Amino acid sequence: MSANKGSWAPPEGEDSMSEKILRKTRESLLVPIGLGGCVVVAACRIYRLKAHGSTKMSTHLIHTRVAAQACAVGAIMLGAVYTMYRDYIKRTAQDAGEK
């Protein structure tokens, strides 16, 4: 079998990784916002690692993980609240306006 190992392409009919990411971003904007928030929080906490003083490394890493998870969970909660607003409150107001 002589396959070109220098470049890999997905089989026909499947999206590439960048196309999948763009499609998911269009479907739900809060996913990349949550991921970006996790990265920013982790980067800030790692940068602050230099000035952590007498704090143990394990404690500092646990605090970093908790802050990053809080950012991700916050994005999920915002998405859930927005979806509930869009599906129930906004739709109910439109139905009442039509009557």
Backbone as XML, in Angstrom:
<?xml version="1.0"?>
<chain id="A" units="angstrom">
  <residue number="1" name="MET">
    <atom name="N" x="0.843" y="-1.167" z="0.000"/>
    <atom name="CA" x="0.000" y="0.000" z="0.000"/>
    <atom name="C" x="0.888" y="1.229" z="0.000"/>
  </residue>
  <residue number="2" name="SER">
    <atom name="N" x="0.673" y="2.082" z="-0.916"/>
    <atom name="CA" x="1.487" y="3.287" z="-1.002"/>
    <atom name="C" x="0.640" y="4.501" z="-0.643"/>
  </residue>
  <residue number="3" name="ALA">
    <atom name="N" x="0.600" y="4.781" z="0.633"/>
    <atom name="CA" x="-0.155" y="5.943" z="1.106"/>
    <atom name="C" x="0.822" y="7.068" z="1.405"/>
  </residue>
  <residue number="4" name="ASN">
    <atom name="N" x="0.422" y="8.257" z="1.089"/>
    <atom name="CA" x="1.248" y="9.420" z="1.379"/>
    <atom name="C" x="1.152" y="9.710" z="2.874"/>
  </residue>
  <residue number="5" name="LYS">
    <atom name="N" x="2.199" y="9.401" z="3.612"/>
    <atom name="CA" x="2.168" y="9.563" z="5.058"/>
    <atom name="C" x="2.495" y="10.989" z="5.493"/>
  </residue>
  <residue number="6" name="GLY">
    <atom name="N" x="2.858" y="11.848" z="4.528"/>
    <atom name="CA" x="3.188" y="13.225" z="4.857"/>
    <atom name="C" x="1.958" y="14.065" z="5.156"/>
  </residue>
  <residue number="7" name="SER">
    <atom name="N" x="0.841" y="13.762" z="4.525"/>
    <atom name="CA" x="-0.379" y="14.527" z="4.783"/>
    <atom name="C" x="-1.543" y="13.567" z="4.950"/>
  </residue>
  <residue number="8" name="TRP">
    <atom name="N" x="-2.319" y="13.829" z="5.977"/>
    <atom name="CA" x="-3.465" y="12.984" z="6.255"/>
    <atom name="C" x="-4.724" y="13.770" z="5.960"/>
  </residue>
  <residue number="9" name="ALA">
    <atom name="N" x="-5.659" y="13.158" z="5.303"/>
    <atom name="CA" x="-6.947" y="13.786" z="5.027"/>
    <atom name="C" x="-8.034" y="12.834" z="5.501"/>
  </residue>
  <residue number="10" name="PRO">
    <atom name="N" x="-9.118" y="13.375" z="6.049"/>
    <atom name="CA" x="-10.199" y="12.492" z="6.493"/>
    <atom name="C" x="-10.853" y="11.826" z="5.291"/>
  </residue>
  <residue number="11" name="PRO">
    <atom name="N" x="-11.465" y="10.678" z="5.510"/>
    <atom name="CA" x="-12.159" y="10.016" z="4.409"/>
    <atom name="C" x="-13.252" y="10.920" z="3.842"/>
  </residue>
  <residue number="12" name="GLU">
    <atom name="N" x="-13.601" y="10.669" z="2.599"/>
    <atom name="CA" x="-14.624" y="11.506" z="1.970"/>
    <atom name="C" x="-15.931" y="11.395" z="2.733"/>
  </residue>
  <residue number="13" name="GLY">
    <atom name="N" x="-16.632" y="12.495" z="2.829"/>
    <atom name="CA" x="-17.900" y="12.529" z="3.553"/>
    <atom name="C" x="-17.733" y="12.937" z="5.005"/>
  </residue>
  <residue number="14" name="GLU">
    <atom name="N" x="-16.513" y="12.947" z="5.529"/>
    <atom name="CA" x="-16.267" y="13.372" z="6.905"/>
    <atom name="C" x="-15.638" y="14.753" z="6.908"/>
  </residue>
  <residue number="15" name="ASP">
    <atom name="N" x="-15.950" y="15.504" z="7.954"/>
    <atom name="CA" x="-15.384" y="16.847" z="8.087"/>
    <atom name="C" x="-13.978" y="16.768" z="8.667"/>
  </residue>
  <residue number="16" name="SER">
    <atom name="N" x="-13.165" y="17.741" z="8.343"/>
    <atom name="CA" x="-11.853" y="17.832" z="8.973"/>
    <atom name="C" x="-12.037" y="18.390" z="10.379"/>
  </residue>
  <residue number="17" name="MET">
    <atom name="N" x="-10.971" y="18.371" z="11.161"/>
    <atom name="CA" x="-11.061" y="18.826" z="12.542"/>
    <atom name="C" x="-11.433" y="20.304" z="12.615"/>
  </residue>
  <residue number="18" name="SER">
    <atom name="N" x="-10.854" y="21.131" z="11.749"/>
    <atom name="CA" x="-11.174" y="22.557" z="11.794"/>
    <atom name="C" x="-12.630" y="22.811" z="11.393"/>
  </residue>
  <residue number="19" name="GLU">
    <atom name="N" x="-13.138" y="22.054" z="10.441"/>
    <atom name="CA" x="-14.543" y="22.208" z="10.052"/>
    <atom name="C" x="-15.471" y="21.790" z="11.189"/>
  </residue>
  <residue number="20" name="LYS">
    <atom name="N" x="-15.101" y="20.733" z="11.913"/>
    <atom name="CA" x="-15.909" y="20.300" z="13.053"/>
    <atom name="C" x="-15.937" y="21.372" z="14.133"/>
  </residue>
  <residue number="21" name="ILE">
    <atom name="N" x="-14.776" y="21.965" z="14.412"/>
    <atom name="CA" x="-14.707" y="23.001" z="15.443"/>
    <atom name="C" x="-15.534" y="24.218" z="15.045"/>
  </residue>
  <residue number="22" name="LEU">
    <atom name="N" x="-15.440" y="24.623" z="13.788"/>
    <atom name="CA" x="-16.229" y="25.767" z="13.319"/>
    <atom name="C" x="-17.727" y="25.472" z="13.378"/>
  </residue>
  <residue number="23" name="ARG">
    <atom name="N" x="-18.114" y="24.257" z="13.026"/>
    <atom name="CA" x="-19.536" y="23.889" z="13.066"/>
    <atom name="C" x="-20.039" y="23.895" z="14.504"/>
  </residue>
  <residue number="24" name="LYS">
    <atom name="N" x="-19.264" y="23.333" z="15.431"/>
    <atom name="CA" x="-19.665" y="23.327" z="16.841"/>
    <atom name="C" x="-19.730" y="24.745" z="17.407"/>
  </residue>
  <residue number="25" name="THR">
    <atom name="N" x="-18.833" y="25.608" z="16.950"/>
    <atom name="CA" x="-18.847" y="26.990" z="17.407"/>
    <atom name="C" x="-20.111" y="27.697" z="16.940"/>
  </residue>
  <residue number="26" name="ARG">
    <atom name="N" x="-20.512" y="27.436" z="15.709"/>
    <atom name="CA" x="-21.748" y="28.058" z="15.208"/>
    <atom name="C" x="-22.962" y="27.519" z="15.935"/>
  </residue>
  <residue number="27" name="GLU">
    <atom name="N" x="-22.953" y="26.238" z="16.304"/>
    <atom name="CA" x="-24.097" y="25.640" z="16.998"/>
    <atom name="C" x="-24.206" y="26.150" z="18.434"/>
  </residue>
  <residue number="28" name="SER">
    <atom name="N" x="-23.081" y="26.242" z="19.123"/>
    <atom name="CA" x="-23.092" y="26.667" z="20.515"/>
    <atom name="C" x="-21.862" y="27.528" z="20.783"/>
  </residue>
  <residue number="29" name="LEU">
    <atom name="N" x="-22.074" y="28.819" z="20.877"/>
    <atom name="CA" x="-20.976" y="29.757" z="21.042"/>
    <atom name="C" x="-20.328" y="29.666" z="22.422"/>
  </residue>
  <residue number="30" name="LEU">
    <atom name="N" x="-21.054" y="29.177" z="23.420"/>
    <atom name="CA" x="-20.517" y="29.165" z="24.770"/>
    <atom name="C" x="-19.465" y="28.074" z="24.986"/>
  </residue>
  <residue number="31" name="VAL">
    <atom name="N" x="-19.397" y="27.084" z="24.112"/>
    <atom name="CA" x="-18.376" y="26.044" z="24.252"/>
    <atom name="C" x="-16.978" y="26.629" z="24.095"/>
  </residue>
  <residue number="32" name="PRO">
    <atom name="N" x="-16.677" y="27.358" z="23.010"/>
    <atom name="CA" x="-15.337" y="27.930" z="22.927"/>
    <atom name="C" x="-15.086" y="29.024" z="23.969"/>
  </residue>
  <residue number="33" name="ILE">
    <atom name="N" x="-16.145" y="29.705" z="24.419"/>
    <atom name="CA" x="-15.974" y="30.698" z="25.474"/>
    <atom name="C" x="-15.564" y="30.016" z="26.768"/>
  </residue>
  <residue number="34" name="GLY">
    <atom name="N" x="-16.193" y="28.898" z="27.094"/>
    <atom name="CA" x="-15.820" y="28.132" z="28.284"/>
    <atom name="C" x="-14.408" y="27.587" z="28.195"/>
  </residue>
  <residue number="35" name="LEU">
    <atom name="N" x="-14.056" y="27.060" z="27.035"/>
    <atom name="CA" x="-12.693" y="26.548" z="26.851"/>
    <atom name="C" x="-11.665" y="27.666" z="26.942"/>
  </residue>
  <residue number="36" name="GLY">
    <atom name="N" x="-11.975" y="28.798" z="26.329"/>
    <atom name="CA" x="-11.077" y="29.941" z="26.402"/>
    <atom name="C" x="-10.923" y="30.438" z="27.826"/>
  </residue>
  <residue number="37" name="GLY">
    <atom name="N" x="-12.012" y="30.454" z="28.567"/>
    <atom name="CA" x="-11.956" y="30.863" z="29.968"/>
    <atom name="C" x="-11.081" y="29.932" z="30.790"/>
  </residue>
  <residue number="38" name="CYS">
    <atom name="N" x="-11.197" y="28.632" z="30.537"/>
    <atom name="CA" x="-10.350" y="27.662" z="31.242"/>
    <atom name="C" x="-8.882" y="27.920" z="30.944"/>
  </residue>
  <residue number="39" name="VAL">
    <atom name="N" x="-8.573" y="28.167" z="29.688"/>
    <atom name="CA" x="-7.183" y="28.409" z="29.299"/>
    <atom name="C" x="-6.664" y="29.694" z="29.939"/>
  </residue>
  <residue number="40" name="VAL">
    <atom name="N" x="-7.480" y="30.744" z="29.932"/>
    <atom name="CA" x="-7.051" y="32.022" z="30.525"/>
    <atom name="C" x="-6.835" y="31.884" z="32.027"/>
  </residue>
  <residue number="41" name="VAL">
    <atom name="N" x="-7.763" y="31.230" z="32.710"/>
    <atom name="CA" x="-7.621" y="31.048" z="34.152"/>
    <atom name="C" x="-6.379" y="30.223" z="34.461"/>
  </residue>
  <residue number="42" name="ALA">
    <atom name="N" x="-6.195" y="29.133" z="33.736"/>
    <atom name="CA" x="-5.026" y="28.288" z="33.978"/>
    <atom name="C" x="-3.732" y="29.052" z="33.692"/>
  </residue>
  <residue number="43" name="ALA">
    <atom name="N" x="-3.708" y="29.840" z="32.618"/>
    <atom name="CA" x="-2.499" y="30.605" z="32.285"/>
    <atom name="C" x="-2.197" y="31.649" z="33.368"/>
  </residue>
  <residue number="44" name="CYS">
    <atom name="N" x="-3.230" y="32.331" z="33.840"/>
    <atom name="CA" x="-3.018" y="33.335" z="34.890"/>
    <atom name="C" x="-2.521" y="32.695" z="36.180"/>
  </residue>
  <residue number="45" name="ARG">
    <atom name="N" x="-3.110" y="31.572" z="36.544"/>
    <atom name="CA" x="-2.699" y="30.899" z="37.774"/>
    <atom name="C" x="-1.286" y="30.332" z="37.658"/>
  </residue>
  <residue number="46" name="ILE">
    <atom name="N" x="-0.927" y="29.840" z="36.503"/>
    <atom name="CA" x="0.429" y="29.334" z="36.320"/>
    <atom name="C" x="1.425" y="30.487" z="36.337"/>
  </residue>
  <residue number="47" name="TYR">
    <atom name="N" x="1.051" y="31.612" z="35.768"/>
    <atom name="CA" x="1.918" y="32.790" z="35.807"/>
    <atom name="C" x="2.135" y="33.258" z="37.247"/>
  </residue>
  <residue number="48" name="ARG">
    <atom name="N" x="1.065" y="33.184" z="38.045"/>
    <atom name="CA" x="1.164" y="33.583" z="39.454"/>
    <atom name="C" x="1.939" y="32.581" z="40.289"/>
  </residue>
  <residue number="49" name="LEU">
    <atom name="N" x="2.255" y="31.441" z="39.725"/>
    <atom name="CA" x="2.973" y="30.405" z="40.450"/>
    <atom name="C" x="4.316" y="30.911" z="40.959"/>
  </residue>
  <residue number="50" name="LYS">
    <atom name="N" x="4.908" y="31.853" z="40.233"/>
    <atom name="CA" x="6.207" y="32.408" z="40.651"/>
    <atom name="C" x="6.096" y="33.083" z="42.013"/>
  </residue>
  <residue number="51" name="ALA">
    <atom name="N" x="4.980" y="33.748" z="42.275"/>
    <atom name="CA" x="4.826" y="34.526" z="43.503"/>
    <atom name="C" x="3.905" y="33.832" z="44.500"/>
  </residue>
  <residue number="52" name="HIS">
    <atom name="N" x="3.872" y="32.508" z="44.483"/>
    <atom name="CA" x="2.943" y="31.817" z="45.374"/>
    <atom name="C" x="3.420" y="31.762" z="46.808"/>
  </residue>
  <residue number="53" name="GLY">
    <atom name="N" x="4.626" y="32.177" z="47.066"/>
    <atom name="CA" x="5.113" y="32.271" z="48.443"/>
    <atom name="C" x="5.298" y="30.909" z="49.074"/>
  </residue>
  <residue number="54" name="SER">
    <atom name="N" x="4.739" y="30.746" z="50.257"/>
    <atom name="CA" x="4.933" y="29.503" z="50.995"/>
    <atom name="C" x="3.834" y="28.475" z="50.747"/>
  </residue>
  <residue number="55" name="THR">
    <atom name="N" x="2.972" y="28.710" z="49.758"/>
    <atom name="CA" x="1.896" y="27.768" z="49.454"/>
    <atom name="C" x="2.482" y="26.513" z="48.809"/>
  </residue>
  <residue number="56" name="LYS">
    <atom name="N" x="1.958" y="25.363" z="49.209"/>
    <atom name="CA" x="2.418" y="24.113" z="48.602"/>
    <atom name="C" x="2.019" y="24.071" z="47.140"/>
  </residue>
  <residue number="57" name="MET">
    <atom name="N" x="2.808" y="23.388" z="46.350"/>
    <atom name="CA" x="2.523" y="23.254" z="44.915"/>
    <atom name="C" x="1.192" y="22.545" z="44.690"/>
  </residue>
  <residue number="58" name="SER">
    <atom name="N" x="0.911" y="21.500" z="45.452"/>
    <atom name="CA" x="-0.329" y="20.750" z="45.264"/>
    <atom name="C" x="-1.546" y="21.623" z="45.552"/>
  </residue>
  <residue number="59" name="THR">
    <atom name="N" x="-1.467" y="22.458" z="46.566"/>
    <atom name="CA" x="-2.570" y="23.362" z="46.891"/>
    <atom name="C" x="-2.781" y="24.375" z="45.775"/>
  </residue>
  <residue number="60" name="HIS">
    <atom name="N" x="-1.685" y="24.896" z="45.252"/>
    <atom name="CA" x="-1.782" y="25.862" z="44.157"/>
    <atom name="C" x="-2.418" y="25.210" z="42.923"/>
  </residue>
  <residue number="61" name="LEU">
    <atom name="N" x="-2.023" y="23.997" z="42.591"/>
    <atom name="CA" x="-2.584" y="23.306" z="41.428"/>
    <atom name="C" x="-4.058" y="22.963" z="41.623"/>
  </residue>
  <residue number="62" name="ILE">
    <atom name="N" x="-4.433" y="22.610" z="42.841"/>
    <atom name="CA" x="-5.847" y="22.326" z="43.118"/>
    <atom name="C" x="-6.680" y="23.593" z="42.941"/>
  </residue>
  <residue number="63" name="HIS">
    <atom name="N" x="-6.186" y="24.723" z="43.421"/>
    <atom name="CA" x="-6.908" y="25.989" z="43.258"/>
    <atom name="C" x="-7.020" y="26.362" z="41.781"/>
  </residue>
  <residue number="64" name="THR">
    <atom name="N" x="-5.973" y="26.098" z="41.014"/>
    <atom name="CA" x="-6.005" y="26.365" z="39.577"/>
    <atom name="C" x="-7.068" y="25.518" z="38.893"/>
  </residue>
  <residue number="65" name="ARG">
    <atom name="N" x="-7.114" y="24.245" z="39.237"/>
    <atom name="CA" x="-8.100" y="23.336" z="38.636"/>
    <atom name="C" x="-9.516" y="23.753" z="38.990"/>
  </residue>
  <residue number="66" name="VAL">
    <atom name="N" x="-9.742" y="24.113" z="40.239"/>
    <atom name="CA" x="-11.079" y="24.525" z="40.671"/>
    <atom name="C" x="-11.511" y="25.804" z="39.954"/>
  </residue>
  <residue number="67" name="ALA">
    <atom name="N" x="-10.612" y="26.761" z="39.787"/>
    <atom name="CA" x="-10.951" y="28.001" z="39.090"/>
    <atom name="C" x="-11.269" y="27.733" z="37.616"/>
  </residue>
  <residue number="68" name="ALA">
    <atom name="N" x="-10.500" y="26.868" z="36.973"/>
    <atom name="CA" x="-10.763" y="26.550" z="35.572"/>
    <atom name="C" x="-12.087" y="25.810" z="35.419"/>
  </residue>
  <residue number="69" name="GLN">
    <atom name="N" x="-12.364" y="24.887" z="36.321"/>
    <atom name="CA" x="-13.638" y="24.171" z="36.270"/>
    <atom name="C" x="-14.807" y="25.107" z="36.536"/>
  </residue>
  <residue number="70" name="ALA">
    <atom name="N" x="-14.648" y="26.052" z="37.423"/>
    <atom name="CA" x="-15.716" y="27.019" z="37.697"/>
    <atom name="C" x="-16.027" y="27.834" z="36.453"/>
  </residue>
  <residue number="71" name="CYS">
    <atom name="N" x="-15.014" y="28.185" z="35.700"/>
    <atom name="CA" x="-15.221" y="28.931" z="34.460"/>
    <atom name="C" x="-16.003" y="28.089" z="33.450"/>
  </residue>
  <residue number="72" name="ALA">
    <atom name="N" x="-15.642" y="26.824" z="33.315"/>
    <atom name="CA" x="-16.338" y="25.938" z="32.376"/>
    <atom name="C" x="-17.786" y="25.702" z="32.810"/>
  </residue>
  <residue number="73" name="VAL">
    <atom name="N" x="-18.002" y="25.454" z="34.092"/>
    <atom name="CA" x="-19.357" y="25.228" z="34.595"/>
    <atom name="C" x="-20.195" y="26.501" z="34.455"/>
  </residue>
  <residue number="74" name="GLY">
    <atom name="N" x="-19.586" y="27.650" z="34.668"/>
    <atom name="CA" x="-20.299" y="28.916" z="34.471"/>
    <atom name="C" x="-20.756" y="29.084" z="33.035"/>
  </residue>
  <residue number="75" name="ALA">
    <atom name="N" x="-19.917" y="28.715" z="32.073"/>
    <atom name="CA" x="-20.314" y="28.796" z="30.662"/>
    <atom name="C" x="-21.451" y="27.827" z="30.363"/>
  </residue>
  <residue number="76" name="ILE">
    <atom name="N" x="-21.409" y="26.644" z="30.944"/>
    <atom name="CA" x="-22.486" y="25.671" z="30.751"/>
    <atom name="C" x="-23.789" y="26.204" z="31.336"/>
  </residue>
  <residue number="77" name="MET">
    <atom name="N" x="-23.715" y="26.797" z="32.525"/>
    <atom name="CA" x="-24.913" y="27.352" z="33.157"/>
    <atom name="C" x="-25.487" y="28.510" z="32.348"/>
  </residue>
  <residue number="78" name="LEU">
    <atom name="N" x="-24.625" y="29.379" z="31.830"/>
    <atom name="CA" x="-25.115" y="30.466" z="30.981"/>
    <atom name="C" x="-25.812" y="29.917" z="29.742"/>
  </residue>
  <residue number="79" name="GLY">
    <atom name="N" x="-25.253" y="28.874" z="29.167"/>
    <atom name="CA" x="-25.881" y="28.250" z="27.998"/>
    <atom name="C" x="-27.232" y="27.652" z="28.330"/>
  </residue>
  <residue number="80" name="ALA">
    <atom name="N" x="-27.332" y="27.003" z="29.482"/>
    <atom name="CA" x="-28.607" y="26.413" z="29.891"/>
    <atom name="C" x="-29.652" y="27.484" z="30.162"/>
  </residue>
  <residue number="81" name="VAL">
    <atom name="N" x="-29.266" y="28.559" z="30.838"/>
    <atom name="CA" x="-30.204" y="29.648" z="31.134"/>
    <atom name="C" x="-30.661" y="30.319" z="29.838"/>
  </residue>
  <residue number="82" name="TYR">
    <atom name="N" x="-29.732" y="30.554" z="28.913"/>
    <atom name="CA" x="-30.102" y="31.161" z="27.635"/>
    <atom name="C" x="-31.047" y="30.265" z="26.848"/>
  </residue>
  <residue number="83" name="THR">
    <atom name="N" x="-30.786" y="28.973" z="26.835"/>
    <atom name="CA" x="-31.660" y="28.034" z="26.123"/>
    <atom name="C" x="-33.046" y="28.013" z="26.737"/>
  </residue>
  <residue number="84" name="MET">
    <atom name="N" x="-33.135" y="28.012" z="28.067"/>
    <atom name="CA" x="-34.439" y="28.040" z="28.724"/>
    <atom name="C" x="-35.168" y="29.336" z="28.409"/>
  </residue>
  <residue number="85" name="TYR">
    <atom name="N" x="-34.451" y="30.448" z="28.419"/>
    <atom name="CA" x="-35.066" y="31.735" z="28.080"/>
    <atom name="C" x="-35.601" y="31.707" z="26.652"/>
  </residue>
  <residue number="86" name="ARG">
    <atom name="N" x="-34.776" y="31.238" z="25.727"/>
    <atom name="CA" x="-35.163" y="31.225" z="24.319"/>
    <atom name="C" x="-36.350" y="30.295" z="24.077"/>
  </residue>
  <residue number="87" name="ASP">
    <atom name="N" x="-36.344" y="29.125" z="24.708"/>
    <atom name="CA" x="-37.380" y="28.132" z="24.450"/>
    <atom name="C" x="-38.688" y="28.416" z="25.172"/>
  </residue>
  <residue number="88" name="TYR">
    <atom name="N" x="-38.644" y="28.932" z="26.390"/>
    <atom name="CA" x="-39.857" y="29.059" z="27.179"/>
    <atom name="C" x="-40.363" y="30.496" z="27.291"/>
  </residue>
  <residue number="89" name="ILE">
    <atom name="N" x="-39.538" y="31.393" z="27.738"/>
    <atom name="CA" x="-40.009" y="32.751" z="28.000"/>
    <atom name="C" x="-40.252" y="33.506" z="26.704"/>
  </residue>
  <residue number="90" name="LYS">
    <atom name="N" x="-39.284" y="33.472" z="25.806"/>
    <atom name="CA" x="-39.420" y="34.208" z="24.552"/>
    <atom name="C" x="-40.538" y="33.621" z="23.696"/>
  </residue>
  <residue number="91" name="ARG">
    <atom name="N" x="-40.625" y="32.302" z="23.640"/>
    <atom name="CA" x="-41.668" y="31.651" z="22.847"/>
    <atom name="C" x="-43.046" y="31.921" z="23.440"/>
  </residue>
  <residue number="92" name="THR">
    <atom name="N" x="-43.169" y="31.917" z="24.756"/>
    <atom name="CA" x="-44.445" y="32.207" z="25.409"/>
    <atom name="C" x="-44.872" y="33.637" z="25.135"/>
  </residue>
  <residue number="93" name="ALA">
    <atom name="N" x="-43.924" y="34.550" z="25.148"/>
    <atom name="CA" x="-44.252" y="35.950" z="24.860"/>
    <atom name="C" x="-44.696" y="36.110" z="23.403"/>
  </residue>
  <residue number="94" name="GLN">
    <atom name="N" x="-44.070" y="35.388" z="22.492"/>
    <atom name="CA" x="-44.477" y="35.464" z="21.090"/>
    <atom name="C" x="-45.859" y="34.857" z="20.889"/>
  </residue>
  <residue number="95" name="ASP">
    <atom name="N" x="-46.154" y="33.743" z="21.585"/>
    <atom name="CA" x="-47.478" y="33.117" z="21.479"/>
    <atom name="C" x="-48.561" y="34.032" z="22.039"/>
  </residue>
  <residue number="96" name="ALA">
    <atom name="N" x="-48.260" y="34.734" z="23.129"/>
    <atom name="CA" x="-49.243" y="35.653" z="23.716"/>
    <atom name="C" x="-49.452" y="36.862" z="22.806"/>
  </residue>
  <residue number="97" name="GLY">
    <atom name="N" x="-48.424" y="37.288" z="22.095"/>
    <atom name="CA" x="-48.534" y="38.426" z="21.176"/>
    <atom name="C" x="-49.351" y="38.081" z="19.951"/>
  </residue>
  <residue number="98" name="GLU">
    <atom name="N" x="-49.363" y="36.824" z="19.543"/>
    <atom name="CA" x="-50.115" y="36.396" z="18.358"/>
    <atom name="C" x="-51.606" y="36.283" z="18.648"/>
  </residue>
  <residue number="99" name="LYS">
    <atom name="N" x="-51.968" y="36.066" z="19.917"/>
    <atom name="CA" x="-53.388" y="35.872" z="20.249"/>
    <atom name="C" x="-54.101" y="37.148" z="20.272"/>
  </residue>
</chain>
